[in-house]
């Protein structure tokens, strides 16, 4: 199940579970659409994978499968993806 991280790792803007502006890689590194397309050119700076639109979790499932509250922020560098 996707973590649905709460913010962009690059600019720290909020990315709530219902947004269509969140982009992720296969390791779930999460970025806003603006950073993903303009700054990162569609590639994850952490793993080099493609950034694609994160699916929206329907609101009826948020209580039983809540989004993550852990924020990652590293605008100056890259971090190792969780394995």
C-alpha positions, 0 to 999 in steps of 0.5 A: 500500500502506498504511504501517501507522503504528506509533502514535496521532498524538494520544496516541502509544499503540502500534498494531501491524499486527495491531490492530483499534484503529487508525483512519485517514483517506484520507491515512493519518493514524493514531489509536487508536480511543479518540482517534478516537471520543472526542477527534476525533469521527470526523474527522481533525484534519489534513484533516477527512476521516472516520476509518475502521478500518485494515485488518489486514495478514495476518502472512504478508505482514509480512516482504515488506511491513513496517509503517512505523516512523516515528511522528507525534505532535502532540497540540496541533495539526494537521499537513499531510497528505502529498500 
